[in-house]
Amino acid sequence: MTGRIARRLRAAATEAARRLRGDQGAVAVELAIGIPMLVLVVLLVAATYAMGRANLDVNAAAAAGARAGSLARNAHAATSAATGAARANLAGRCARLAIDVATGGFRRGGQVRVTVSCTVTTRGLTGIGLPGSTTFKASATSPIDVYRYVSLGPVGGAQPPEDSGHV
């Protein structure tokens, strides 16, 4: 009886060993598939973060340009100030940059509207040399203060009124 049990135990052990030998190399295959997928996910997360940051930068540049333009004393100065502020905020980030400043109706209570369009290469976003580009566009409007003096230019040599300190 002991011999029969021993044979059965040996047969069960041999069967278990045969089944385990079929799993050899499974971990290597799982790693060969899993690690590149993990790297791909990390790169996609980094690219998404960079694209979100670029979009926020374009929005901030449009807002800064509109604010700078609204502080100027005339339409020409507003256009220069808005363009300069937007360019300064996006210095070196855009492959192509277009800034449109709308100062029509530049008067007290009016508004300055700045539209910024920035084309960013995906190489600049991801840092790994992917081909292609993405364009981000943002607009911002800033009101011209009702209680400040707006220069419409000299008319007949007239000087701007003195600030009396009253609002």
DRENDO-1510 file (C-alpha; in Angstrom, 1 decimal, always signed):
<recs>
REC; n; res; u; v; w
REC; 1; MET; +0.0; +0.0; +0.0 .
REC; 2; THR; +2.8; +2.4; +0.7 .
REC; 3; GLY; +4.2; +1.8; -2.8 .
REC; 4; ARG; +1.0; +2.7; -4.4 .
REC; 5; ILE; +0.7; +6.0; -2.5 .
REC; 6; ALA; +4.3; +6.8; -3.3 .
REC; 7; ARG; +3.7; +6.2; -7.0 .
REC; 8; ARG; +0.6; +8.3; -6.9 .
REC; 9; LEU; +2.5; +11.1; -5.2 .
REC; 10; ARG; +5.3; +10.9; -7.7 .
REC; 11; ALA; +2.9; +11.0; -10.6 .
REC; 12; ALA; +1.1; +14.0; -9.1 .
REC; 13; ALA; +4.4; +15.8; -8.6 .
REC; 14; THR; +5.5; +15.0; -12.2 .
REC; 15; GLU; +2.2; +16.3; -13.5 .
REC; 16; ALA; +2.5; +19.5; -11.5 .
REC; 17; ALA; +6.1; +20.0; -12.7 .
REC; 18; ARG; +5.1; +19.5; -16.3 .
REC; 19; ARG; +2.3; +22.2; -15.9 .
REC; 20; LEU; +4.7; +24.6; -14.3 .
REC; 21; ARG; +7.3; +24.2; -17.1 .
REC; 22; GLY; +4.7; +25.6; -19.5 .
REC; 23; ASP; +4.8; +29.0; -17.7 .
REC; 24; GLN; +8.5; +29.5; -18.2 .
REC; 25; GLY; +9.2; +32.9; -19.8 .
REC; 26; ALA; +5.7; +34.3; -19.1 .
REC; 27; VAL; +7.1; +37.1; -16.9 .
REC; 28; ALA; +9.6; +38.1; -19.6 .
REC; 29; VAL; +6.8; +38.4; -22.2 .
REC; 30; GLU; +4.6; +40.3; -19.8 .
REC; 31; LEU; +7.5; +42.8; -19.2 .
REC; 32; ALA; +8.3; +43.0; -22.9 .
REC; 33; ILE; +4.7; +44.2; -23.5 .
REC; 34; GLY; +4.0; +46.1; -20.3 .
REC; 35; ILE; +7.1; +48.3; -20.1 .
REC; 36; PRO; +6.7; +49.9; -23.6 .
REC; 37; MET; +3.0; +50.5; -22.8 .
REC; 38; LEU; +3.9; +52.2; -19.5 .
REC; 39; VAL; +6.4; +54.4; -21.3 .
REC; 40; LEU; +3.8; +55.3; -23.9 .
REC; 41; VAL; +1.3; +56.3; -21.2 .
REC; 42; VAL; +3.9; +58.4; -19.4 .
REC; 43; LEU; +4.7; +60.2; -22.7 .
REC; 44; LEU; +1.0; +60.8; -23.4 .
REC; 45; VAL; +0.5; +62.3; -19.9 .
REC; 46; ALA; +3.6; +64.6; -20.4 .
REC; 47; ALA; +2.3; +65.7; -23.8 .
REC; 48; THR; -1.1; +66.4; -22.4 .
REC; 49; TYR; +0.4; +68.4; -19.6 .
REC; 50; ALA; +2.5; +70.4; -22.0 .
REC; 51; MET; -0.4; +71.2; -24.3 .
REC; 52; GLY; -2.5; +72.3; -21.4 .
REC; 53; ARG; +0.3; +74.6; -20.2 .
REC; 54; ALA; +0.7; +76.1; -23.7 .
REC; 55; ASN; -3.0; +76.8; -23.8 .
REC; 56; LEU; -2.9; +78.6; -20.4 .
REC; 57; ASP; +0.2; +80.6; -21.6 .
REC; 58; VAL; -1.7; +81.8; -24.7 .
REC; 59; ASN; -4.7; +82.8; -22.6 .
REC; 60; ALA; -2.4; +84.6; -20.2 .
REC; 61; ALA; -0.7; +86.4; -23.0 .
REC; 62; ALA; -4.0; +87.6; -24.5 .
REC; 63; ALA; -5.2; +88.9; -21.1 .
REC; 64; ALA; -1.9; +90.7; -20.5 .
REC; 65; GLY; -2.0; +92.3; -23.9 .
REC; 66; ALA; -5.6; +93.5; -23.4 .
REC; 67; ARG; -4.7; +94.9; -20.0 .
REC; 68; ALA; -1.7; +96.7; -21.3 .
REC; 69; GLY; -3.7; +98.1; -24.2 .
REC; 70; SER; -6.4; +99.4; -22.0 .
REC; 71; LEU; -3.9; +101.4; -19.9 .
REC; 72; ALA; -2.6; +103.3; -22.9 .
REC; 73; ARG; -3.6; +106.8; -23.7 .
REC; 74; ASN; -4.4; +106.4; -27.4 .
REC; 75; ALA; -5.2; +103.7; -29.9 .
REC; 76; HIS; -1.8; +103.6; -31.5 .
REC; 77; ALA; -0.1; +103.3; -28.1 .
REC; 78; ALA; -2.6; +100.7; -27.1 .
REC; 79; THR; -1.8; +98.6; -30.1 .
REC; 80; SER; +1.9; +98.8; -29.4 .
REC; 81; ALA; +1.5; +98.1; -25.7 .
REC; 82; ALA; -0.8; +95.1; -26.2 .
REC; 83; THR; +1.4; +93.6; -28.9 .
REC; 84; GLY; +4.5; +94.0; -26.8 .
REC; 85; ALA; +3.0; +92.5; -23.7 .
REC; 86; ALA; +1.6; +89.5; -25.6 .
REC; 87; ARG; +5.0; +88.9; -27.3 .
REC; 88; ALA; +6.9; +89.2; -24.0 .
REC; 89; ASN; +4.6; +86.6; -22.4 .
REC; 90; LEU; +5.1; +84.1; -25.2 .
REC; 91; ALA; +8.8; +84.8; -26.0 .
REC; 92; GLY; +10.4; +81.7; -27.6 .
REC; 93; ARG; +7.4; +79.4; -27.2 .
REC; 94; CYS; +5.7; +79.8; -30.6 .
REC; 95; ALA; +6.8; +78.7; -34.0 .
REC; 96; ARG; +4.3; +81.2; -35.4 .
REC; 97; LEU; +2.7; +84.0; -33.5 .
REC; 98; ALA; -0.1; +86.3; -34.6 .
REC; 99; ILE; -1.5; +89.1; -32.5 .
REC; 100; ASP; -4.6; +91.1; -33.4 .
REC; 101; VAL; -5.5; +94.2; -31.4 .
REC; 102; ALA; -8.9; +95.7; -31.8 .
REC; 103; THR; -9.0; +99.3; -30.6 .
REC; 104; GLY; -12.0; +100.5; -32.6 .
REC; 105; GLY; -13.9; +103.0; -30.4 .
REC; 106; PHE; -10.9; +103.8; -28.2 .
REC; 107; ARG; -12.7; +106.0; -25.7 .
REC; 108; ARG; -13.6; +106.2; -22.0 .
REC; 109; GLY; -15.8; +103.2; -21.3 .
REC; 110; GLY; -14.6; +101.5; -24.5 .
REC; 111; GLN; -12.6; +98.3; -24.7 .
REC; 112; VAL; -9.5; +96.8; -26.1 .
REC; 113; ARG; -9.7; +93.3; -27.5 .
REC; 114; VAL; -6.6; +91.2; -28.1 .
REC; 115; THR; -6.6; +87.9; -30.0 .
REC; 116; VAL; -3.5; +85.7; -29.9 .
REC; 117; SER; -2.8; +82.8; -32.1 .
REC; 118; CYS; +0.3; +80.6; -31.3 .
REC; 119; THR; +1.4; +77.6; -33.3 .
REC; 120; VAL; +3.6; +75.2; -31.2 .
REC; 121; THR; +5.4; +72.3; -32.7 .
REC; 122; THR; +4.9; +69.0; -31.1 .
REC; 123; ARG; +8.7; +68.6; -30.9 .
REC; 124; GLY; +8.6; +71.6; -28.6 .
REC; 125; LEU; +5.8; +70.2; -26.5 .
REC; 126; THR; +7.0; +66.6; -26.0 .
REC; 127; GLY; +10.7; +67.0; -26.5 .
REC; 128; ILE; +11.0; +63.7; -28.4 .
REC; 129; GLY; +10.8; +65.0; -31.9 .
REC; 130; LEU; +7.2; +64.0; -33.0 .
REC; 131; PRO; +6.2; +65.6; -36.3 .
REC; 132; GLY; +3.4; +68.1; -36.5 .
REC; 133; SER; +2.1; +71.3; -34.8 .
REC; 134; THR; -0.8; +72.5; -32.8 .
REC; 135; THR; -2.3; +76.0; -32.9 .
REC; 136; PHE; -3.7; +77.6; -29.7 .
REC; 137; LYS; -5.9; +80.7; -30.0 .
REC; 138; ALA; -7.3; +82.9; -27.2 .
REC; 139; SER; -9.0; +86.3; -27.0 .
REC; 140; ALA; -9.3; +88.7; -24.1 .
REC; 141; THR; -11.1; +92.0; -23.6 .
REC; 142; SER; -10.2; +94.7; -21.1 .
REC; 143; PRO; -12.3; +97.8; -20.5 .
REC; 144; ILE; -10.9; +101.3; -20.7 .
REC; 145; ASP; -11.5; +103.1; -17.5 .
REC; 146; VAL; -14.4; +105.6; -17.6 .
REC; 147; TYR; -12.7; +108.0; -15.1 .
REC; 148; ARG; -9.4; +108.5; -16.9 .
REC; 149; TYR; -8.2; +110.9; -19.5 .
REC; 150; VAL; -8.0; +109.4; -23.0 .
REC; 151; SER; -5.8; +111.3; -25.5 .
REC; 152; LEU; -7.3; +111.7; -28.9 .
REC; 153; GLY; -4.3; +113.6; -30.0 .
REC; 154; PRO; -3.6; +117.4; -30.0 .
REC; 155; VAL; -6.4; +119.4; -31.5 .
REC; 156; GLY; -5.4; +122.9; -32.4 .
REC; 157; GLY; -2.5; +122.8; -29.9 .
REC; 158; ALA; -4.9; +122.2; -27.0 .
REC; 159; GLN; -3.2; +120.7; -23.9 .
REC; 160; PRO; -4.7; +117.9; -21.9 .
REC; 161; PRO; -6.6; +119.1; -18.8 .
REC; 162; GLU; -4.8; +119.1; -15.5 .
REC; 163; ASP; -5.6; +116.4; -13.1 .
REC; 164; SER; -7.5; +118.1; -10.2 .
REC; 165; GLY; -7.5; +115.0; -8.1 .
REC; 166; HIS; -11.3; +114.8; -8.1 .
REC; 167; VAL; -13.1; +111.8; -9.4 .
</recs>
